[in-house]
Amino acid sequence: MSPSSQLKSRPLWRGALLFVSLSVVSACAANNGSVPAGEIYDPQEVSNRKVHEFNRGVDRVLFRPVSNGYGNVVHEDARLLVSNFADHLSLPADIVNNILQGDLKGAGANSFRFVFNTVFGFGGIADPSDAFDMPRRETDFGETFHVWGMKEGAYVELPLLGPSTERDAMGTILDFTLDPVSVLLPNPESYIGTAANIADRMGDRYELRGTIDSVLYESADSYAQTRILYLQNRRFELGVTADDAYLDPYDDPYAE
């Protein structure tokens, strides 16, 4: 397939994914069945547990050994450069979501970081903008939907991607289909960000291997533990401050 035909075909499948995701988002927005903040709404637990077991199997035979190999072979300094580059390429998507959320200060800070690090950080592999005390305002479409008032929806576990909610799952689709770097760059350059992000994820898996292995392979119920930790952290990220929104990961999730 020629580069021109690739550029023509990509908007078609991206548009199809966008249409499907927006349709589901509309349905989720109209659904008022979500439970109060801090509680767990998991009506598809049976199927979610099957996906969780699939994900555990993939982690055991693929992600864990690959991440351990990556961490053992690639020096920490090199992993940091990869992480910087992956974060840099995700900044345009952050800026889009900052604007959609009305966070102009965050959009300005992220725009400064992107331009400054592109010019003075060797294309983003270094992060000299940290010296200006302008922290990155990391965000995503899931947070944008939250700001717009969309409910969290049911908890879901996605194949390969792991724990999520209905709202965040739709946000993930939009994060992928509307990522400015992959949309604007031609193939194969558009895959650079994906490759960097995968390597960064493997680095994170290596750095957090003790915690992740403990949750997935040593806890009595890895599904319940993963679910409660994800909801706790995600709600904290989104600024859900009600007292009952803070879930203790060591609580019995089935206690009355």
CYANA upper distance limits for C-alpha pairs under 8 A (distance plus 0.5 A):
  1 MET  CA      5 SER  CA      6.83
  1 MET  CA      6 GLN  CA      6.99
  2 SER  CA      6 GLN  CA      6.72
  3 PRO  CA      7 LEU  CA      6.78
  3 PRO  CA    186 PRO  CA      7.65
  3 PRO  CA    187 ASN  CA      7.47
  4 SER  CA      8 LYS  CA      6.84
  5 SER  CA      9 SER  CA      6.57
  6 GLN  CA     10 ARG  CA      6.59
  6 GLN  CA    186 PRO  CA      8.42
  6 GLN  CA    187 ASN  CA      7.93
  7 LEU  CA     11 PRO  CA      7.67
  7 LEU  CA    186 PRO  CA      7.12
  7 LEU  CA    187 ASN  CA      8.46
  8 LYS  CA     12 LEU  CA      7.81
  9 SER  CA     13 TRP  CA      7.41
 10 ARG  CA     14 ARG  CA      6.58
 11 PRO  CA     15 GLY  CA      6.17
 12 LEU  CA     16 ALA  CA      6.74
 13 TRP  CA     17 LEU  CA      6.71
 14 ARG  CA     18 LEU  CA      6.54
 14 ARG  CA    177 THR  CA      5.87
 14 ARG  CA    178 LEU  CA      8.26
 15 GLY  CA     19 PHE  CA      6.57
 15 GLY  CA    177 THR  CA      8.42
 16 ALA  CA     20 VAL  CA      6.77
 17 LEU  CA     21 SER  CA      6.54
 17 LEU  CA    173 ILE  CA      7.84
 17 LEU  CA    177 THR  CA      7.54
 18 LEU  CA     22 LEU  CA      6.53
 18 LEU  CA    173 ILE  CA      8.03
 18 LEU  CA    174 LEU  CA      7.07
 18 LEU  CA    177 THR  CA      7.26
 19 PHE  CA     23 SER  CA      6.64
 20 VAL  CA     24 VAL  CA      6.83
 21 SER  CA     25 VAL  CA      6.51
 21 SER  CA    170 MET  CA      6.20
 21 SER  CA    173 ILE  CA      7.22
 21 SER  CA    174 LEU  CA      7.80
 22 LEU  CA     26 SER  CA      6.59
 22 LEU  CA    170 MET  CA      8.21
 23 SER  CA     27 ALA  CA      6.97
 24 VAL  CA     28 CYS  CA      6.66
 24 VAL  CA    170 MET  CA      7.94
 25 VAL  CA     29 ALA  CA      6.50
 25 VAL  CA    167 ARG  CA      7.59
 25 VAL  CA    170 MET  CA      6.96
 26 SER  CA     30 ALA  CA      6.78
 27 ALA  CA     31 ASN  CA      6.80
 28 CYS  CA    150 MET  CA      8.21
 28 CYS  CA    151 LYS  CA      7.87
 28 CYS  CA    153 GLY  CA      7.20
 28 CYS  CA    166 GLU  CA      7.81
 28 CYS  CA    167 ARG  CA      7.81
 29 ALA  CA    150 MET  CA      5.90
 29 ALA  CA    151 LYS  CA      6.88
 31 ASN  CA    153 GLY  CA      8.34
 32 ASN  CA    151 LYS  CA      8.18
 33 GLY  CA    153 GLY  CA      8.10
 34 SER  CA     41 TYR  CA      7.21
 34 SER  CA    151 LYS  CA      7.31
 34 SER  CA    152 GLU  CA      7.45
 34 SER  CA    153 GLY  CA      5.87
 34 SER  CA    154 ALA  CA      7.35
 35 VAL  CA     39 GLU  CA      6.73
 35 VAL  CA     40 ILE  CA      7.57
 35 VAL  CA     41 TYR  CA      6.61
 37 ALA  CA    240 VAL  CA      8.17
 37 ALA  CA    242 ALA  CA      7.67
 37 ALA  CA    244 ASP  CA      7.33
 37 ALA  CA    245 ALA  CA      5.91
 38 GLY  CA    242 ALA  CA      8.11
 38 GLY  CA    243 ASP  CA      8.42
 38 GLY  CA    244 ASP  CA      5.32
 38 GLY  CA    245 ALA  CA      3.93
 38 GLY  CA    246 TYR  CA      6.78
 38 GLY  CA    247 LEU  CA      7.25
 39 GLU  CA    244 ASP  CA      8.04
 39 GLU  CA    245 ALA  CA      7.67
 40 ILE  CA    155 TYR  CA      8.00
 41 TYR  CA    153 GLY  CA      7.93
 41 TYR  CA    154 ALA  CA      5.68
 41 TYR  CA    155 TYR  CA      6.55
 42 ASP  CA    154 ALA  CA      5.95
 42 ASP  CA    155 TYR  CA      5.61
 42 ASP  CA    156 VAL  CA      7.79
 43 PRO  CA    154 ALA  CA      7.42
 43 PRO  CA    155 TYR  CA      8.43
 44 GLN  CA     48 ASN  CA      6.45
 44 GLN  CA    155 TYR  CA      8.42
 44 GLN  CA    156 VAL  CA      7.89
 45 GLU  CA     49 ARG  CA      6.42
 46 VAL  CA     50 LYS  CA      7.18
 47 SER  CA     51 VAL  CA      6.95
 48 ASN  CA     52 HIS  CA      6.59
 48 ASN  CA    156 VAL  CA      6.66
 48 ASN  CA    157 GLU  CA      5.92
 48 ASN  CA    158 LEU  CA      8.47
 49 ARG  CA     53 GLU  CA      6.71
 49 ARG  CA    157 GLU  CA      8.37
 49 ARG  CA    223 TYR  CA      7.06
 50 LYS  CA     54 PHE  CA      6.83
 51 VAL  CA     55 ASN  CA      6.63
 51 VAL  CA    157 GLU  CA      6.88
 51 VAL  CA    158 LEU  CA      7.35
 51 VAL  CA    159 PRO  CA      6.48
 52 HIS  CA     56 ARG  CA      6.61
 52 HIS  CA    157 GLU  CA      6.98
 52 HIS  CA    159 PRO  CA      8.20
 52 HIS  CA    162 GLY  CA      7.88
 52 HIS  CA    223 TYR  CA      7.04
 53 GLU  CA     57 GLY  CA      6.68
 54 PHE  CA     58 VAL  CA      6.79
 54 PHE  CA    159 PRO  CA      7.88
 55 ASN  CA     59 ASP  CA      6.56
 55 ASN  CA    159 PRO  CA      6.78
 55 ASN  CA    160 LEU  CA      6.18
 55 ASN  CA    162 GLY  CA      7.50
 56 ARG  CA     60 ARG  CA      6.54
 56 ARG  CA    216 LEU  CA      7.50
 57 GLY  CA     61 VAL  CA      6.77
 58 VAL  CA     62 LEU  CA      5.98
 58 VAL  CA     63 PHE  CA      7.06
 58 VAL  CA    160 LEU  CA      8.05
 59 ASP  CA     63 PHE  CA      4.94
 59 ASP  CA     64 ARG  CA      5.88
 60 ARG  CA     64 ARG  CA      6.17
 60 ARG  CA     65 PRO  CA      7.81
 61 VAL  CA     65 PRO  CA      7.22
 62 LEU  CA     66 VAL  CA      6.43
 63 PHE  CA     67 SER  CA      6.33
 63 PHE  CA    202 MET  CA      7.73
 63 PHE  CA    205 ARG  CA      8.43
 64 ARG  CA     68 ASN  CA      6.55
 64 ARG  CA    205 ARG  CA      7.83
 64 ARG  CA    206 TYR  CA      8.21
 64 ARG  CA    209 ARG  CA      8.48
 65 PRO  CA     69 GLY  CA      6.55
 66 VAL  CA     70 TYR  CA      6.53
 66 VAL  CA    202 MET  CA      7.72
 67 SER  CA     71 GLY  CA      6.51
 67 SER  CA    202 MET  CA      5.10
 67 SER  CA    203 GLY  CA      6.78
 67 SER  CA    205 ARG  CA      6.56
 67 SER  CA    206 TYR  CA      5.79
 68 ASN  CA     72 ASN  CA      6.49
 68 ASN  CA    206 TYR  CA      6.16
 69 GLY  CA     73 VAL  CA      6.42
 70 TYR  CA     74 VAL  CA      6.15
 70 TYR  CA    202 MET  CA      7.52
 70 TYR  CA    203 GLY  CA      7.50
 70 TYR  CA    206 TYR  CA      8.31
 71 GLY  CA     75 HIS  CA      7.64
 71 GLY  CA     76 GLU  CA      8.02
 71 GLY  CA     79 ARG  CA      8.43
 71 GLY  CA    202 MET  CA      8.43
 71 GLY  CA    203 GLY  CA      6.77
 71 GLY  CA    206 TYR  CA      6.35
 71 GLY  CA    207 GLU  CA      8.38
 74 VAL  CA     78 ALA  CA      6.91
 74 VAL  CA     79 ARG  CA      7.02
 75 HIS  CA     79 ARG  CA      6.80
 76 GLU  CA     80 LEU  CA      6.73
 77 ASP  CA     81 LEU  CA      7.00
 78 ALA  CA     82 VAL  CA      6.91
 79 ARG  CA     83 SER  CA      6.66
 79 ARG  CA    200 ASP  CA      7.94
 79 ARG  CA    203 GLY  CA      7.18
 80 LEU  CA     84 ASN  CA      6.59
 81 LEU  CA     85 PHE  CA      6.70
 81 LEU  CA    125 ILE  CA      5.53
 81 LEU  CA    126 ALA  CA      6.89
 82 VAL  CA     86 ALA  CA      6.67
 82 VAL  CA    125 ILE  CA      7.15
 82 VAL  CA    196 ALA  CA      6.89
 82 VAL  CA    199 ALA  CA      7.73
 82 VAL  CA    200 ASP  CA      6.87
 83 SER  CA     87 ASP  CA      6.61
 83 SER  CA    125 ILE  CA      8.42
 83 SER  CA    196 ALA  CA      8.01
 83 SER  CA    197 ASN  CA      8.22
 83 SER  CA    199 ALA  CA      8.43
 83 SER  CA    200 ASP  CA      5.68
 84 ASN  CA     88 HIS  CA      6.53
 84 ASN  CA    124 GLY  CA      6.89
 84 ASN  CA    125 ILE  CA      5.72
 84 ASN  CA    126 ALA  CA      6.70
 84 ASN  CA    127 ASP  CA      7.24
 85 PHE  CA     89 LEU  CA      6.77
 85 PHE  CA    123 GLY  CA      8.18
 85 PHE  CA    124 GLY  CA      5.53
 85 PHE  CA    125 ILE  CA      5.06
 85 PHE  CA    126 ALA  CA      7.96
 85 PHE  CA    196 ALA  CA      7.51
 86 ALA  CA     90 SER  CA      6.94
 86 ALA  CA    193 GLY  CA      6.82
 86 ALA  CA    196 ALA  CA      5.65
 86 ALA  CA    197 ASN  CA      5.75
 86 ALA  CA    200 ASP  CA      7.25
 87 ASP  CA     91 LEU  CA      7.04
 88 HIS  CA    114 PHE  CA      6.99
 88 HIS  CA    117 ASN  CA      8.29
 88 HIS  CA    124 GLY  CA      5.92
 88 HIS  CA    125 ILE  CA      8.21
 89 LEU  CA    124 GLY  CA      8.21
 89 LEU  CA    181 VAL  CA      7.38
 89 LEU  CA    193 GLY  CA      6.63
 90 SER  CA     94 ASP  CA      7.04
 90 SER  CA    179 ASP  CA      8.40
 90 SER  CA    181 VAL  CA      8.31
 90 SER  CA    193 GLY  CA      8.36
 91 LEU  CA     95 ILE  CA      6.68
 91 LEU  CA    110 ASN  CA      6.87
 91 LEU  CA    111 SER  CA      8.15
 91 LEU  CA    114 PHE  CA      6.95
 91 LEU  CA    138 GLU  CA      8.33
 92 PRO  CA     96 VAL  CA      6.87
 92 PRO  CA    110 ASN  CA      8.46
 92 PRO  CA    111 SER  CA      8.18
 92 PRO  CA    114 PHE  CA      8.18
 92 PRO  CA    179 ASP  CA      8.13
 92 PRO  CA    180 PRO  CA      6.72
 92 PRO  CA    181 VAL  CA      7.74
 93 ALA  CA     97 ASN  CA      6.88
 93 ALA  CA    140 ASP  CA      7.93
 93 ALA  CA    175 ASP  CA      7.85
 93 ALA  CA    178 LEU  CA      8.35
 93 ALA  CA    179 ASP  CA      6.08
 93 ALA  CA    180 PRO  CA      6.63
 94 ASP  CA     98 ASN  CA      6.47
 94 ASP  CA    107 ALA  CA      8.04
 94 ASP  CA    110 ASN  CA      7.81
 94 ASP  CA    137 ARG  CA      7.85
 94 ASP  CA    138 GLU  CA      6.50
 94 ASP  CA    139 THR  CA      5.98
 94 ASP  CA    140 ASP  CA      6.82
 95 ILE  CA     99 ILE  CA      6.76
 95 ILE  CA    106 GLY  CA      8.01
 95 ILE  CA    107 ALA  CA      5.34
 95 ILE  CA    108 GLY  CA      8.43
 95 ILE  CA    110 ASN  CA      6.68
 95 ILE  CA    111 SER  CA      7.21
 96 VAL  CA    100 LEU  CA      6.82
 96 VAL  CA    107 ALA  CA      8.14
 97 ASN  CA    101 GLN  CA      6.55
 97 ASN  CA    139 THR  CA      7.21
 97 ASN  CA    140 ASP  CA      6.62
 97 ASN  CA    141 PHE  CA      6.83
 97 ASN  CA    144 THR  CA      6.75
 98 ASN  CA    102 GLY  CA      6.77
 98 ASN  CA    103 ASP  CA      5.42
 98 ASN  CA    104 LEU  CA      7.04
 98 ASN  CA    106 GLY  CA      6.49
 98 ASN  CA    107 ALA  CA      5.61
 98 ASN  CA    137 ARG  CA      8.49
 98 ASN  CA    139 THR  CA      7.76
 99 ILE  CA    103 ASP  CA      6.19
 99 ILE  CA    104 LEU  CA      6.51
 99 ILE  CA    107 ALA  CA      6.67
100 LEU  CA    144 THR  CA      7.25
101 GLN  CA    144 THR  CA      6.16
101 GLN  CA    147 VAL  CA      6.81
101 GLN  CA    148 TRP  CA      8.00
103 ASP  CA    107 ALA  CA      6.77
104 LEU  CA    108 GLY  CA      6.51
105 LYS  CA    109 ALA  CA      6.71
106 GLY  CA    110 ASN  CA      6.58
106 GLY  CA    136 ARG  CA      8.08
106 GLY  CA    137 ARG  CA      5.93
107 ALA  CA    111 SER  CA      6.46
107 ALA  CA    137 ARG  CA      8.22
108 GLY  CA    112 PHE  CA      6.64
109 ALA  CA    113 ARG  CA      6.75
109 ALA  CA    134 MET  CA      6.54
109 ALA  CA    135 PRO  CA      7.72
109 ALA  CA    136 ARG  CA      7.19
109 ALA  CA    137 ARG  CA      7.82
110 ASN  CA    114 PHE  CA      6.61
110 ASN  CA    136 ARG  CA      6.28
110 ASN  CA    137 ARG  CA      6.95
111 SER  CA    115 VAL  CA      6.75
112 PHE  CA    116 PHE  CA      6.36
113 ARG  CA    117 ASN  CA      6.23
113 ARG  CA    129 SER  CA      6.26
113 ARG  CA    134 MET  CA      8.24
113 ARG  CA    136 ARG  CA      7.96
114 PHE  CA    118 THR  CA      6.43
114 PHE  CA    124 GLY  CA      8.17
115 VAL  CA    119 VAL  CA      6.76
116 PHE  CA    120 PHE  CA      6.29
116 PHE  CA    121 GLY  CA      7.63
116 PHE  CA    128 PRO  CA      8.26
116 PHE  CA    129 SER  CA      6.92
117 ASN  CA    121 GLY  CA      4.74
117 ASN  CA    122 PHE  CA      7.49
117 ASN  CA    123 GLY  CA      6.88
117 ASN  CA    124 GLY  CA      5.56
117 ASN  CA    125 ILE  CA      8.49
117 ASN  CA    126 ALA  CA      7.35
117 ASN  CA    127 ASP  CA      6.36
117 ASN  CA    128 PRO  CA      6.88
117 ASN  CA    129 SER  CA      6.82
118 THR  CA    122 PHE  CA      6.56
118 THR  CA    123 GLY  CA      4.62
118 THR  CA    124 GLY  CA      5.61
119 VAL  CA    123 GLY  CA      6.88
120 PHE  CA    128 PRO  CA      7.56
121 GLY  CA    125 ILE  CA      6.53
121 GLY  CA    126 ALA  CA      5.00
121 GLY  CA    127 ASP  CA      6.27
121 GLY  CA    128 PRO  CA      6.60
122 PHE  CA    126 ALA  CA      6.97
129 SER  CA    133 ASP  CA      7.97
129 SER  CA    134 MET  CA      7.64
130 ASP  CA    134 MET  CA      6.88
130 ASP  CA    135 PRO  CA      7.35
139 THR  CA    143 GLU  CA      6.88
139 THR  CA    144 THR  CA      8.40
140 ASP  CA    144 THR  CA      6.96
140 ASP  CA    171 GLY  CA      7.51
140 ASP  CA    172 THR  CA      8.41
140 ASP  CA    175 ASP  CA      7.21
141 PHE  CA    145 PHE  CA      6.66
141 PHE  CA    168 ASP  CA      8.00
141 PHE  CA    171 GLY  CA      4.97
141 PHE  CA    172 THR  CA      7.44
141 PHE  CA    174 LEU  CA      7.13
141 PHE  CA    175 ASP  CA      6.66
142 GLY  CA    146 HIS  CA      6.86
142 GLY  CA    167 ARG  CA      6.49
142 GLY  CA    168 ASP  CA      4.97
142 GLY  CA    169 ALA  CA      8.07
142 GLY  CA    170 MET  CA      7.70
142 GLY  CA    171 GLY  CA      4.83
142 GLY  CA    172 THR  CA      7.52
143 GLU  CA    147 VAL  CA      6.67
143 GLU  CA    168 ASP  CA      8.28
143 GLU  CA    171 GLY  CA      8.43
143 GLU  CA    238 LEU  CA      7.15
144 THR  CA    148 TRP  CA      6.74
145 PHE  CA    149 GLY  CA      6.94
145 PHE  CA    150 MET  CA      5.90
145 PHE  CA    167 ARG  CA      7.62
145 PHE  CA    171 GLY  CA      8.02
146 HIS  CA    150 MET  CA      5.70
146 HIS  CA    151 LYS  CA      7.38
146 HIS  CA    152 GLU  CA      7.99
146 HIS  CA    167 ARG  CA      8.48
146 HIS  CA    238 LEU  CA      8.13
150 MET  CA    167 ARG  CA      7.89
151 LYS  CA    167 ARG  CA      7.53
152 GLU  CA    165 THR  CA      6.84
152 GLU  CA    166 GLU  CA      7.05
152 GLU  CA    167 ARG  CA      5.86
152 GLU  CA    168 ASP  CA      8.15
153 GLY  CA    165 THR  CA      6.65
153 GLY  CA    166 GLU  CA      5.64
153 GLY  CA    167 ARG  CA      6.60
154 ALA  CA    165 THR  CA      6.11
154 ALA  CA    166 GLU  CA      6.10
155 TYR  CA    163 PRO  CA      8.12
155 TYR  CA    164 SER  CA      6.58
155 TYR  CA    165 THR  CA      4.81
155 TYR  CA    166 GLU  CA      6.94
155 TYR  CA    227 ARG  CA      8.35
156 VAL  CA    163 PRO  CA      6.64
156 VAL  CA    164 SER  CA      5.76
156 VAL  CA    165 THR  CA      5.61
156 VAL  CA    166 GLU  CA      7.03
156 VAL  CA    169 ALA  CA      8.49
157 GLU  CA    161 LEU  CA      8.19
157 GLU  CA    162 GLY  CA      5.70
157 GLU  CA    163 PRO  CA      4.85
157 GLU  CA    164 SER  CA      6.22
157 GLU  CA    165 THR  CA      8.20
158 LEU  CA    162 GLY  CA      5.44
158 LEU  CA    163 PRO  CA      6.69
158 LEU  CA    164 SER  CA      7.39
158 LEU  CA    169 ALA  CA      8.37
163 PRO  CA    226 THR  CA      7.78
163 PRO  CA    227 ARG  CA      7.05
163 PRO  CA    230 TYR  CA      7.06
164 SER  CA    168 ASP  CA      6.35
164 SER  CA    169 ALA  CA      6.48
164 SER  CA    230 TYR  CA      7.98
165 THR  CA    169 ALA  CA      6.30
166 GLU  CA    170 MET  CA      6.88
167 ARG  CA    171 GLY  CA      6.77
168 ASP  CA    172 THR  CA      6.54
169 ALA  CA    173 ILE  CA      7.07
170 MET  CA    174 LEU  CA      6.99
171 GLY  CA    175 ASP  CA      6.50
172 THR  CA    176 PHE  CA      6.75
173 ILE  CA    177 THR  CA      6.64
174 LEU  CA    178 LEU  CA      6.05
174 LEU  CA    179 ASP  CA      8.20
175 ASP  CA    179 ASP  CA      6.15
177 THR  CA    183 VAL  CA      8.14
178 LEU  CA    182 SER  CA      8.44
178 LEU  CA    183 VAL  CA      7.14
179 ASP  CA    183 VAL  CA      6.57
180 PRO  CA    184 LEU  CA      6.39
181 VAL  CA    185 LEU  CA      6.44
181 VAL  CA    190 SER  CA      7.06
181 VAL  CA    193 GLY  CA      7.89
182 SER  CA    186 PRO  CA      8.21
182 SER  CA    190 SER  CA      5.01
182 SER  CA    191 TYR  CA      7.37
182 SER  CA    193 GLY  CA      7.87
183 VAL  CA    190 SER  CA      7.84
184 LEU  CA    190 SER  CA      8.18
185 LEU  CA    189 GLU  CA      6.53
185 LEU  CA    190 SER  CA      5.44
186 PRO  CA    190 SER  CA      6.12
187 ASN  CA    191 TYR  CA      7.40
188 PRO  CA    192 ILE  CA      7.99
190 SER  CA    194 THR  CA      8.28
191 TYR  CA    195 ALA  CA      6.70
192 ILE  CA    196 ALA  CA      6.66
193 GLY  CA    197 ASN  CA      6.51
194 THR  CA    198 ILE  CA      6.68
195 ALA  CA    199 ALA  CA      6.76
196 ALA  CA    200 ASP  CA      6.58
197 ASN  CA    201 ARG  CA      6.62
198 ILE  CA    202 MET  CA      6.77
199 ALA  CA    203 GLY  CA      6.76
200 ASP  CA    204 ASP  CA      6.73
201 ARG  CA    205 ARG  CA      6.59
202 MET  CA    206 TYR  CA      6.70
203 GLY  CA    207 GLU  CA      6.71
204 ASP  CA    208 LEU  CA      6.55
205 ARG  CA    209 ARG  CA      6.08
205 ARG  CA    212 ILE  CA      8.09
208 LEU  CA    212 ILE  CA      6.57
209 ARG  CA    213 ASP  CA      6.24
210 GLY  CA    214 SER  CA      6.60
211 THR  CA    215 VAL  CA      6.80
212 ILE  CA    216 LEU  CA      6.55
213 ASP  CA    217 TYR  CA      5.98
213 ASP  CA    218 GLU  CA      7.47
214 SER  CA    218 GLU  CA      5.31
214 SER  CA    219 SER  CA      6.86
215 VAL  CA    219 SER  CA      5.84
215 VAL  CA    222 SER  CA      6.21
215 VAL  CA    225 GLN  CA      7.11
215 VAL  CA    226 THR  CA      7.35
216 LEU  CA    222 SER  CA      5.55
216 LEU  CA    223 TYR  CA      8.35
216 LEU  CA    226 THR  CA      8.16
217 TYR  CA    222 SER  CA      7.48
218 GLU  CA    222 SER  CA      8.21
219 SER  CA    225 GLN  CA      7.88
221 ASP  CA    225 GLN  CA      6.71
222 SER  CA    226 THR  CA      6.39
223 TYR  CA    227 ARG  CA      6.59
224 ALA  CA    228 ILE  CA      6.66
224 ALA  CA    253 PRO  CA      7.27
225 GLN  CA    229 LEU  CA      6.65
225 GLN  CA    249 PRO  CA      6.98
225 GLN  CA    250 TYR  CA      8.45
226 THR  CA    230 TYR  CA      6.56
227 ARG  CA    231 LEU  CA      6.72
228 ILE  CA    232 GLN  CA      6.50
228 ILE  CA    247 LEU  CA      7.22
228 ILE  CA    248 ASP  CA      8.28
228 ILE  CA    249 PRO  CA      6.46
228 ILE  CA    253 PRO  CA      8.25
229 LEU  CA    233 ASN  CA      6.64
229 LEU  CA    247 LEU  CA      8.20
229 LEU  CA    249 PRO  CA      6.30
230 TYR  CA    234 ARG  CA      6.43
231 LEU  CA    235 ARG  CA      6.40
231 LEU  CA    247 LEU  CA      8.34
232 GLN  CA    236 PHE  CA      6.73
232 GLN  CA    245 ALA  CA      7.68
232 GLN  CA    246 TYR  CA      6.35
232 GLN  CA    247 LEU  CA      5.94
232 GLN  CA    248 ASP  CA      8.38
233 ASN  CA    237 GLU  CA      6.68
234 ARG  CA    238 LEU  CA      6.80
235 ARG  CA    239 GLY  CA      6.78
235 ARG  CA    240 VAL  CA      5.77
235 ARG  CA    245 ALA  CA      7.57
235 ARG  CA    246 TYR  CA      8.47
236 PHE  CA    240 VAL  CA      6.21
236 PHE  CA    241 THR  CA      7.78
236 PHE  CA    246 TYR  CA      8.15
240 VAL  CA    245 ALA  CA      7.05
241 THR  CA    245 ALA  CA      7.01
241 THR  CA    246 TYR  CA      8.37
242 ALA  CA    246 TYR  CA      8.09
247 LEU  CA    251 ASP  CA      8.33
251 ASP  CA    255 ALA  CA      8.47
